[in-house]
Amino acid sequence: METIKNYIQDNKDRFLDELFGLIRIPSISSIEAHKPDMVRCAEYWKQLILQAGADKCEIMPTGGNSVVYAEKIIDPSLKTVMIYGHYDVMPVDPIDLWKSQPFEPEIRDGKIWARGADDDKGQAFMHAKAFEYMVKTNQLPCNVKFMLEGEEEIGSPSLYKFCEDNKELLKADIILVSDTGMIAEDVPSITTGLRGLGYVEVKVTGPCRDLHSGLYGGAVANPINILCQMISKLADENNHVTVPDFYKEVVVVSQEERELMAQAPFDEENYKKELDIVELHGEKGYSTIERVGIRPCLDVCGIWGGYTGEGAKTVIPSTAHAKISFRLVPDQDFEVITERFCKYFESLAPKSVKVEVTPLHGGYAYVSPIDMPAYIAADKAYEKTYGKRPVPTRSGGSIPIIAGFERILGIKSILMGFGLGTDAIHSPNENYPLHQFFKGIETIPSFYEEFAKM
């Protein structure tokens, strides 16, 4: 019987050709002009999954971008694994920082360079090819469903209702996800926790129009100045968020678990070198791993206003804007935290300006127990492929819908990611090592084999 390694070797050129066709579709969900590309990408996925061996695949409408749903039911009495992924990608700005065209994938230095190479087209594609192998070689040990959405990068606003409306269709024993990463290429890891997310846009308005900074400077509040002052008050000297009751529901992680987390390999000097920074920065009293895994934080993701074009234009702008996110941990309700932020931020404004806070999206944190069958199966799968047991780790990132699956469908998720910290997801020059891509395809069938036994 053909092994997975042989199957990859025999088909790797085809795999890359098919993946590159997927990547070339600029499926940016946050930009309305790319709506036709979202449709094309869903159709591409439909054909991929049908060719891989699904019994049926359909593009199902939602309130926003469609969901690609597929299944292969070999025996209703067997366990069912549902693959979740997303076919939308982040915008590519700033385009001038890319070393190659973001939607024209290239292989350089053993990596695929393109938007979506890792997040999440490359990683989701691994599941299609692992599934194809199991079907073609008659080794599929359980039922499989696919659910690929087109709105993950904008908070999955339509997927919650889709899940509510299709609970019977989406029944499964576990949801398998590859949209996270590993500690290092030679240190496999399983993500056991994801932070929640709150995201808002703020607007500070001063005068009714832009003003001459010479004629009005010093007499009228400058919205940009005021916005910067307000933002500076969102954290204290210990980088502790100052929003009242921000930490009220935060689960305090035991010293024992903190000690276990500290055992994960982490080279601080290499971390700084990789990011080209001299010193790390964060909440006092916590390590870097803890800051991004078990502690909440608040960050300004964008800020703009006034004149930013070439040369000088001496104006006091009428408005200033910022986008602000908060990463949250278990027991923090993003809607409650957002409400607390809104009240506090508005209270920081002087009477000389008006403030408007608009919540955009959010989601809850998620924790995956290391004693559940799916984790044990994933643990064995990684060990078989990498020759060592994976390290359980908590990610600083968020996939809000994962907690939504548990609340709506009552199904836990297992996060088997193969990306690396150097993959530059969401940034210019996103990439995905070929080694990780092929290792993912190799590892996934072992998960099915182990999970089906339990």
C-alpha positions in Angstrom: 0.0 0.0 0.0 1.3 3.4 -0.9 2.6 5.4 2.0 1.9 9.0 2.6 5.5 10.0 2.1 5.5 8.2 -1.3 2.2 9.8 -2.2 3.6 13.3 -1.4 6.8 12.6 -3.4 4.8 11.4 -6.4 2.3 14.3 -6.4 4.2 17.3 -4.9 4.4 19.2 -8.2 0.7 18.8 -8.7 0.0 19.8 -5.1 2.0 23.1 -5.6 0.4 23.8 -8.9 -3.1 23.4 -7.4 -2.2 25.5 -4.4 -0.7 28.3 -6.5 -4.0 28.4 -8.5 -5.8 28.9 -5.2 -3.4 31.6 -4.0 -3.6 33.6 -7.2 -7.2 34.4 -6.4 -7.1 37.7 -4.4 -9.9 36.8 -2.0 -9.6 39.8 0.4 -12.8 39.7 2.4 -12.5 43.2 3.9 -12.5 45.0 0.5 -15.8 45.1 -1.3 -14.2 45.2 -4.8 -12.9 41.7 -4.2 -16.4 40.2 -3.8 -16.2 38.5 -7.2 -12.8 37.0 -6.1 -14.5 35.5 -3.0 -17.0 33.7 -5.4 -14.2 32.5 -7.6 -12.2 31.2 -4.6 -15.2 29.3 -3.2 -15.7 27.6 -6.6 -12.1 26.7 -6.8 -12.3 25.1 -3.3 -15.4 23.2 -4.4 -13.6 21.6 -7.3 -10.6 20.8 -5.1 -12.6 18.9 -2.6 -14.7 17.0 -5.1 -11.5 16.0 -6.9 -10.0 14.9 -3.6 -12.9 12.4 -3.1 -15.8 14.1 -1.3 -19.2 12.6 -2.0 -20.8 16.0 -2.3 -19.7 19.6 -2.0 -21.9 22.7 -2.2 -21.4 26.4 -1.9 -23.9 27.5 0.7 -25.1 31.2 1.0 -24.8 33.2 4.2 -25.5 36.8 5.1 -22.1 37.5 3.7 -19.6 35.4 1.9 -20.5 31.8 1.2 -19.5 28.7 3.1 -18.0 25.8 1.2 -19.4 22.6 2.7 -18.5 19.1 1.8 -18.7 15.6 3.3 -17.7 12.0 2.8 -19.8 9.6 5.0 -18.4 6.1 4.8 -20.4 4.8 7.8 -22.7 6.8 10.0 -21.8 4.7 13.0 -18.1 5.8 12.8 -16.6 9.0 14.2 -16.8 12.2 12.2 -14.0 14.8 11.8 -15.0 18.2 10.5 -12.2 20.3 8.9 -12.5 24.0 9.4 -10.6 26.6 7.4 -11.0 29.9 5.6 -10.4 31.0 2.1 -10.3 34.7 2.7 -7.0 36.6 3.2 -5.8 39.8 4.7 -5.2 43.0 2.6 -1.6 43.3 1.2 -0.8 46.9 2.1 1.9 48.2 2.2 2.4 46.8 -1.2 5.9 48.4 -1.7 7.3 46.3 1.1 6.7 43.0 -0.8 9.7 41.5 -2.5 7.4 39.7 -5.0 3.8 40.1 -6.1 1.6 39.0 -3.2 -0.8 37.0 -5.4 1.8 35.5 -7.7 3.4 32.8 -5.5 7.1 32.2 -5.8 9.4 29.6 -4.3 12.5 31.0 -2.8 14.8 29.7 -0.1 12.7 26.6 0.4 9.5 28.7 1.1 6.3 29.7 -0.7 6.1 33.5 -0.8 2.5 34.9 -1.2 -0.5 36.3 0.6 -2.3 33.2 2.0 0.7 30.9 1.6 0.3 30.1 5.3 -2.9 31.8 6.5 -4.9 30.0 5.6 -4.8 28.7 2.1 -1.6 26.7 2.5 -2.6 25.1 5.8 -6.2 24.4 4.8 -5.0 22.9 1.5 -2.9 20.4 3.4 -6.2 18.9 4.7 -7.6 18.5 1.2 -4.4 16.6 0.1 -4.3 14.4 3.2 -8.0 13.6 2.7 -7.3 12.8 -1.0 -4.5 10.4 0.0 -6.7 8.6 2.5 -9.6 8.3 0.0 -7.4 7.2 -3.0 -5.6 4.5 -1.0 -8.8 3.4 0.8 -7.4 4.3 4.2 -10.0 6.8 5.4 -11.0 5.5 8.9 -13.9 7.8 9.7 -16.4 10.2 8.2 -15.1 13.6 7.1 -16.8 17.0 6.6 -15.3 20.3 5.4 -16.4 23.8 6.3 -14.5 26.6 4.6 -15.6 30.1 5.2 -14.8 33.4 3.6 -15.0 35.8 6.5 -12.5 34.7 9.1 -10.2 37.7 8.6 -13.1 40.1 9.4 -14.4 38.2 12.4 -16.6 35.5 10.9 -19.8 37.7 11.2 -22.0 35.4 9.1 -20.7 32.0 10.3 -22.4 32.1 13.7 -25.8 32.2 12.2 -24.8 29.7 9.6 -23.9 27.3 12.5 -27.1 28.1 14.3 -29.1 27.3 11.2 -27.2 24.1 10.3 -26.6 22.3 13.6 -27.7 18.9 12.2 -25.6 19.2 9.1 -22.5 20.2 11.0 -22.7 17.4 13.6 -19.2 16.0 14.3 -17.1 14.5 17.1 -14.2 17.0 16.7 -13.3 20.0 14.6 -9.8 19.8 13.1 -8.1 23.2 12.4 -4.8 24.2 10.9 -4.7 27.9 11.3 -2.1 28.2 14.0 1.6 27.5 14.3 4.5 25.5 15.9 7.2 26.8 18.3 9.9 25.9 15.7 10.5 23.7 12.7 12.1 21.1 15.0 9.8 21.7 18.0 6.3 20.5 17.2 3.5 22.0 19.4 -0.2 21.9 19.7 -2.1 25.1 20.4 -4.3 24.5 23.5 -5.6 28.0 23.9 -6.5 31.1 21.9 -7.1 34.6 23.1 -10.4 36.3 22.6 -10.7 39.5 20.7 -12.4 42.9 20.8 -11.9 45.5 18.1 -13.1 49.1 17.9 -12.7 52.2 15.8 -12.5 55.5 17.5 -13.1 59.0 16.1 -12.2 62.3 17.7 -13.8 65.4 16.2 -12.7 69.0 16.9 -13.6 71.9 14.6 -16.1 71.6 11.9 -13.4 71.8 9.2 -9.6 71.6 8.8 -8.1 74.9 10.1 -4.9 76.9 9.3 -2.5 75.8 11.9 -1.0 79.3 12.1 -4.3 81.2 12.5 -5.8 78.7 14.9 -2.9 76.8 16.4 -2.9 77.1 20.2 -6.5 78.3 20.3 -8.4 75.2 19.1 -8.0 71.6 20.2 -6.1 69.5 17.7 -8.0 66.1 17.4 -4.7 64.3 16.6 -3.0 65.7 19.7 -6.0 64.9 21.8 -6.3 61.3 20.4 -2.6 60.7 21.2 -3.1 62.0 24.7 -6.1 59.7 25.3 -4.3 56.7 23.9 -1.4 57.3 26.2 -3.7 57.0 29.2 -4.8 53.5 28.2 -1.8 51.9 30.0 0.3 52.7 33.0 4.0 52.7 33.6 3.9 48.9 34.1 2.1 48.4 30.8 -1.0 47.4 32.8 -4.3 48.4 30.9 -6.1 51.1 32.8 -9.6 50.5 31.6 -11.6 50.0 34.8 -12.4 46.3 35.5 -10.4 45.2 32.5 -8.9 42.4 34.5 -11.9 41.7 36.7 -12.8 38.3 35.1 -9.3 37.2 34.1 -8.6 33.6 35.1 -5.4 33.6 37.2 -3.2 30.8 35.9 -1.6 28.6 38.7 2.1 28.8 39.4 2.3 25.1 38.5 0.9 25.8 35.0 3.2 28.8 34.6 6.2 26.6 35.4 5.0 24.1 32.7 4.7 26.9 30.2 8.2 28.0 31.0 9.6 24.6 29.9 8.7 25.4 26.3 11.8 26.3 24.3 12.2 30.0 23.9 15.3 31.9 22.8 14.7 35.6 23.9 17.8 36.9 22.1 16.9 35.1 18.8 13.3 36.4 19.2 14.6 40.0 19.5 17.0 39.5 16.6 14.3 38.1 14.4 12.1 41.2 15.1 15.1 43.6 14.9 14.4 45.1 18.3 16.8 45.8 21.2 14.4 45.3 24.1 11.1 43.5 24.8 8.1 45.3 26.1 5.0 44.2 28.0 3.1 43.8 31.2 5.4 43.8 34.2 5.6 40.5 36.2 5.1 38.2 33.2 7.4 36.4 30.8 7.1 36.9 27.0 5.4 33.5 26.6 2.9 34.4 29.3 2.2 37.9 28.0 1.1 36.5 24.6 -0.6 33.3 26.0 -2.3 33.9 29.3 -2.6 37.6 29.7 -4.9 40.1 27.9 -3.5 43.2 26.2 -4.6 46.4 24.4 -3.0 47.7 21.2 -3.5 50.5 18.7 -3.6 48.8 15.3 -3.9 52.0 13.2 -4.0 55.7 13.6 -4.7 58.5 11.0 -5.8 62.0 10.4 -4.7 65.3 8.9 -2.3 65.7 6.0 0.1 62.9 5.2 0.9 63.6 1.6 4.1 64.8 0.1 5.5 68.1 1.3 3.8 70.4 3.9 0.3 71.4 4.5 -0.1 73.3 7.7 -3.6 72.3 9.0 -5.3 71.4 12.2 -7.4 68.5 11.1 -11.1 68.3 11.9 -10.9 64.6 12.8 -8.5 61.9 14.0 -9.1 58.2 14.0 -7.7 55.0 15.4 -8.4 51.3 15.4 -7.8 49.6 18.7 -7.9 45.9 19.6 -7.8 44.0 22.9 -6.7 40.4 23.1 -8.7 38.6 25.8 -8.3 35.5 27.9 -10.8 32.9 29.3 -13.8 34.3 31.2 -13.4 37.8 29.6 -16.6 38.6 27.6 -15.5 40.7 24.6 -18.9 42.6 24.6 -18.5 43.5 28.2 -14.9 44.5 27.8 -15.8 46.6 24.7 -18.5 48.4 26.7 -16.1 49.1 29.5 -13.6 50.5 27.0 -16.1 52.7 25.3 -17.2 54.3 28.6 -13.6 54.8 29.8 -12.3 56.2 26.5 -15.1 58.7 26.2 -14.4 59.8 29.8 -10.8 60.7 28.8 -11.9 63.3 26.2 -11.9 67.0 27.1 -15.0 69.1 26.3 -13.1 70.6 23.4 -13.7 67.5 21.2 -16.4 64.9 20.5 -15.6 61.2 20.7 -17.3 58.3 18.9 -16.4 54.7 19.5 -17.7 52.1 17.1 -17.3 48.3 18.0 -16.3 46.3 14.9 -16.1 42.7 15.9 -14.9 40.3 18.5 -14.9 36.8 19.9 -14.3 34.7 23.0 -11.1 32.9 24.2 -10.8 29.2 23.8 -9.1 26.4 25.7 -8.5 22.8 24.5 -7.9 20.3 27.3 -4.8 18.1 26.9 -6.6 15.0 28.2 -9.4 14.9 25.5 -9.1 12.1 22.9 -8.5 14.5 20.0 -5.5 16.0 21.8 -4.0 12.6 22.5 -4.5 11.5 18.9 -2.8 14.7 17.7 0.0 14.2 20.2 0.7 10.7 18.7 0.4 12.0 15.2 3.1 14.7 15.7 5.4 12.2 17.5 5.1 9.8 14.6 6.0 12.4 12.0 8.5 14.5 13.9 10.0 11.9 16.2 9.2 13.8 19.3 6.1 14.7 21.3 4.6 18.1 20.7 4.7 20.8 23.4 1.2 22.1 24.5 1.2 25.9 24.1 -1.2 28.8 24.2 -1.4 31.2 21.3 -1.6 34.9 21.6 -3.7 35.0 18.4 -7.5 34.7 18.1 -9.8 32.6 16.0 -13.1 33.9 17.4 -15.3 31.3 15.7 -13.5 28.4 17.5 -15.2 29.4 20.8 -18.4 29.9 18.8 -18.3 26.3 17.6 -18.2 25.1 21.1 -21.0 27.4 22.3 -23.3 26.8 19.2 -22.5 23.3 18.1 -21.2 21.8 21.3 -18.0 20.6 19.6 -14.5 21.0 20.7 -11.7 21.9 18.3 -8.1 20.6 18.0 -5.6 23.1 16.7 -3.0 21.3 14.7 -1.0 24.2 13.1 2.2 23.9 11.1 3.0 27.5 10.5 6.1 29.2 12.0 6.6 32.6 13.7 8.8 33.7 10.7 5.9 33.2 8.2 4.9 36.9 8.4 1.2 36.2 8.3 -0.9 39.4 8.0 2.3 41.2 6.9 4.1 41.9 3.7 6.2 38.9 2.4 4.0 36.2 4.0 5.6 32.8 3.4 5.2 29.1 4.3 8.2 26.7 4.3 7.8 23.8 1.9 9.1 21.5 4.7 6.2 22.5 6.9 3.7 22.2 4.1 4.6 18.6 3.3 5.1 17.7 6.9 1.5 18.8 7.6 0.2 16.6 4.8 2.2 13.7 6.2 1.0 14.2 9.8 -2.8 14.7 9.3 -3.6 11.1 8.2 -2.0 9.8 11.4 -4.4 12.0 13.4 -7.3 10.3 11.7 -5.8 6.8 12.3 -5.3 7.5 16.0 -8.6 9.4 16.6 -10.6 6.6 14.9 -9.3 4.1 17.5 -10.5 6.1 20.5 
